[in-house]
Amino acid sequence: MTATATSSPPAMTPRRAATAALLGSALEYYDFFVYGAAAALVFNGLFFPSGDPAVSLIASFATFAVGYVARPVGAVVMGHFGDRIGRKRIMLATVVMMGVASFAIGCLPTYGQVGLLAPALLVVLRVVQGFSAGAESAGASTLTVEHSPAGRRGFFTSFVMVGYAVGCSLATIVFLPVALLPVEQLYGWGWRVPFWLSAAVVVITYYVRSRLDETPVFAEAKEVSAVRKLPLSDVFTYHWRDVILVAGASLMAAMQTLFAVFSLSYATSVGVDRSAMLAIISGAIALSIFGIPAAGYLSDLIGRKRTMLIASAGCALTIFGYLWAISTTDILLIAIFAFINMTLFFSCYNGVWTSFFAEQFPAPVRFTGMAVSNQLGNLLAGFAPMVAAMLLVPGPSGWLPVAIFGAVAAGIAAIAVIGMRETSKTPTELLGGPRAAVLGAHLPAAEVPEPSGHSADSLMSKFH
């Protein structure tokens, strides 16, 4: 009786996993949006004073990008332990790290108070944020995919990015009244409040995740001793093609930072009211709360690849309309193109990539494989606002090079998606491609199939 109980895997709890993933993602993107808004509006003056406002803005966006440089490192380290000791423990660690770093940013002294120490401390804390975020989305996606039944993985795992919409909406609710403060109060204490309030999200998220079981897939992998000693080595030895393709597809994330970060600074530079622009950006993202799960559900019906290609083509076209609308300073036009670009087309990416990317890798290396490849692609997303600020030229059509840059990123992502495996109908135990050894990491020995005349023992020996 004891042996049977010990070998019995945890039950699938897709709704609880989706909730835990949503909350963690909400924290990550709350911090993302708050930091991005602060970088666009106040950090250039508080931490990087200079005689040239353009230079200060680029320096401010550079600290935003530094967080993305740290993400692949976090993906390697936290992904390793996520595949070695379990998804749940690492998901608790990422929440604590992100929350502590965000709260500490709100406590930092400014350049006027301590000189160069201020931007140095900001960079350090941004690195901690990036290190944590490097594992957050991949870990939450892995955890939810492995808790979800085949045929519903796209829908349940899409709630990772519903957290993105919730987090950005919460950030706006907090940051919008702060942005309305008089300049003296905004630069004095107002910008700190949104960072301090992240502590509340941390407490709620930690509580929910602490009550979640380890995934059945990881528990069974551990049961049959299929946990890998060096997951990163296996990823680059056996799954390097998947790494390249997922990294390429992840370039679509540049659309997100162009939309939510660069466009805010560009809009204010051409005369669009700061509060109105924040409201438009946050409104389009808030409406994604409905678009993202709809896209995840659609991907379960028509396939991940088709839904992702719709996203790539739609975003590549509508980024031109969005930036053009900003150049006209017409609030209604900006709102219309923001809705089309973000709420409709980018939701088709956000609702699918969390399941699609995780499904490209087998369970014993899934956390590491998705985290590393996704964050390599996200490097461009982190640098996109800085690159866009350098590409922007004076004049009514000065936005055009930025739009071309965004369209090229979406085009590369589309090419990568075409090369990836369709996984929407693939049973969970067969995810990760043709390497038969992955089967032994999920199923009890008696259930392991024996394709092509190979025995279950030979499959496991290949994996080890």
C-alpha positions, -999 to 999 in steps of 0.1 A, spaced: 0 0 0 28 24 9 46 17 -24 15 23 -44 8 56 -26 44 67 -31 44 60 -68 10 78 -74 16 111 -91 0 144 -79 -34 151 -95 -37 176 -124 -51 209 -111 -52 231 -142 -74 259 -127 -53 263 -97 -21 262 -118 -36 288 -141 -44 311 -112 -10 307 -97 6 315 -131 -17 345 -136 -7 360 -103 30 356 -108 28 370 -143 8 399 -130 36 407 -106 62 405 -133 43 427 -157 32 451 -130 69 457 -123 76 458 -161 50 485 -168 58 506 -137 96 505 -145 89 512 -182 67 541 -175 92 555 -149 120 551 -174 101 570 -200 88 598 -178 111 604 -147 142 582 -145 160 602 -172 158 633 -149 162 615 -115 191 592 -123 207 603 -155 208 641 -156 225 656 -187 225 686 -208 209 667 -237 174 652 -229 178 626 -257 210 613 -242 194 611 -208 164 592 -222 186 567 -240 205 561 -208 172 556 -189 160 531 -215 194 514 -213 187 505 -176 154 490 -189 173 469 -213 198 458 -187 170 438 -171 166 418 -203 204 411 -204 201 395 -170 171 374 -181 191 347 -199 213 343 -169 183 339 -147 169 315 -172 200 293 -171 203 292 -133 167 291 -123 158 268 -152 185 244 -141 170 241 -106 135 241 -119 143 209 -139 164 195 -110 144 201 -79 109 210 -91 88 238 -107 70 249 -75 101 258 -54 116 279 -82 83 297 -88 82 307 -51 118 320 -53 112 341 -84 82 359 -68 103 368 -37 132 381 -57 111 402 -80 91 417 -51 121 426 -30 140 442 -59 109 462 -70 102 475 -35 139 485 -31 138 505 -63 112 527 -47 136 533 -18 166 544 -39 183 578 -35 185 599 -67 215 613 -86 210 646 -69 214 630 -35 243 605 -40 256 611 -74 267 581 -95 258 556 -68 221 562 -76 222 549 -112 246 521 -101 221 509 -75 193 512 -100 212 490 -124 219 463 -97 182 461 -87 172 460 -124 195 431 -129 179 413 -99 145 419 -115 157 406 -148 173 375 -132 140 366 -116 119 374 -147 141 352 -168 126 322 -151 91 335 -142 72 331 -175 89 299 -185 83 284 -151 47 294 -150 42 282 -185 59 248 -178 39 244 -146 6 251 -163 12 230 -194 21 201 -172 -10 205 -151 -34 208 -181 -51 181 -202 -43 176 -239 -66 197 -260 -69 224 -234 -33 233 -228 -35 264 -250 -65 278 -231 -52 272 -195 -16 282 -202 -28 315 -218 -36 327 -183 1 332 -178 -3 362 -201 -37 372 -188 -15 380 -158 4 404 -181 -28 423 -189 -39 423 -152 -4 434 -141 -2 463 -166 -38 473 -157 -30 474 -120 2 494 -127 -18 519 -146 -44 522 -119 -15 531 -96 7 550 -119 -19 572 -137 -28 593 -106 9 595 -98 15 609 -133 -11 636 -127 8 649 -97 26 683 -100 61 678 -113 77 686 -79 57 659 -62 61 634 -91 98 637 -90 100 640 -52 80 610 -39 52 601 -63 72 578 -86 82 557 -56 46 547 -46 39 522 -75 71 503 -66 62 501 -30 28 487 -37 42 457 -55 47 442 -20 9 434 -18 10 414 -51 40 394 -38 22 384 -6 -9 372 -25 11 354 -52 34 336 -27 4 324 -7 -14 309 -38 18 292 -52 27 277 -18 -5 258 -19 0 244 -54 13 208 -58 43 199 -79 33 189 -115 24 153 -122 49 152 -151 79 163 -130 68 140 -102 68 110 -126 101 121 -141 116 120 -107 100 87 -99 117 70 -129 150 88 -123 147 108 -155 157 141 -139 188 154 -157 220 165 -139 228 192 -165 196 202 -183 213 230 -201 238 207 -217 210 184 -229 191 214 -243 220 226 -265 231 190 -274 197 176 -285 174 205 -288 196 233 -303 172 236 -333 143 242 -310 163 268 -291 170 288 -323 134 286 -335 119 296 -301 144 324 -298 135 337 -332 98 335 -325 103 354 -293 114 384 -313 77 392 -315 80 405 -279 97 436 -294 62 447 -303 52 448 -266 81 471 -256 76 494 -286 39 496 -278 41 501 -240 74 519 -235 88 536 -266 54 549 -278 48 566 -244 80 587 -247 74 593 -284 39 605 -278 48 629 -251 76 643 -274 51 652 -302 26 668 -278 2 640 -268 -10 644 -233 10 621 -210 -21 609 -190 -41 603 -222 -14 582 -237 -10 561 -205 -48 556 -205 -48 544 -241 -19 520 -236 -33 506 -204 -68 504 -219 -57 484 -249 -37 460 -227 -66 457 -202 -89 446 -230 -64 418 -237 -77 401 -206 -104 389 -229 -84 385 -261 -56 364 -247 -76 334 -234 -97 336 -266 -65 333 -286 -54 304 -264 -87 286 -270 -85 293 -307 -50 278 -308 -65 246 -293 -89 245 -322 -70 257 -353 -34 251 -341 -6 272 -325 12 280 -357 -18 295 -375 -27 317 -345 9 329 -341 12 337 -378 -20 358 -376 -3 377 -348 30 383 -367 13 395 -399 -12 417 -380 13 433 -357 38 440 -385 11 459 -405 -6 478 -377 26 491 -360 28 515 -389 -7 527 -383 -1 530 -345 30 551 -348 15 572 -376 -15 579 -355 7 591 -326 25 615 -350 -9 631 -358 -16 635 -320 -52 625 -327 -64 607 -296 -92 588 -313 -69 575 -341 -43 565 -315 -69 546 -295 -82 527 -326 -48 516 -338 -38 507 -302 -68 484 -299 -61 467 -333 -24 463 -327 -24 452 -290 -58 440 -281 -65 420 -313 -33 409 -330 -7 409 -302 -32 389 -281 -28 362 -307 8 360 -297 4 364 -260 -23 338 -258 -2 311 -275 35 315 -269 33 303 -233 20 269 -243 37 267 -278 72 274 -266 70 250 -236 56 223 -258 87 222 -280 108 206 -252 105 173 -233 97 174 -196 131 168 -181 145 199 -198 113 218 -205 119 246 -179 155 252 -190 148 249 -227 119 273 -228 135 298 -204 168 300 -221 155 302 -257 127 326 -249 150 350 -230 176 349 -258 149 362 -281 137 387 -255 170 404 -256 159 424 -286 126 432 -269 145 447 -240 167 468 -263 139 478 -286 129 511 -269 166 522 -269 171 511 -305 138 529 -314 149 561 -297 181 560 -318 162 553 -350 137 580 -345 144 611 -367 129 646 -367 99 653 -389 64 641 -394 76 607 -408 104 603 -382 86 572 -368 89 552 -400 123 536 -393 110 525 -359 79 509 -376 102 491 -401 123 478 -372 92 464 -355 79 448 -387 113 431 -394 112 416 -359 77 403 -365 88 389 -399 117 370 -384 93 356 -357 69 344 -384 97 325 -402 107 309 -370 71 299 -362 68 282 -396 98 260 -387 84 249 -353 64 217 -346 26 220 -343 17 208 -308 -19 216 -302 -31 180 -306 0 163 -293 -5 142 -262 15 157 -232 37 126 -229 48 129 -265 58 166 -264 93 175 -272 98 161 -306 109 128 -321 134 118 -293 117 87 -280 135 89 -247 111 117 -236 84 91 -231 102 75 -203 103 107 -184 66 109 -182 51 75 -180 54 46 -156 77 19 -170 48 -4 -179 32 22 -201 62 33 -221 57 25 -258 83 7 -277 84 23 -312 107 10 -340 115 -22 -321 132 -4 -292 125 -15 -256 116 8 -228 149 1 -212 168 11 -243 147 43 -245 157 52 -210 193 44 -216 194 68 -245 180 95 -223 206 89 -196 
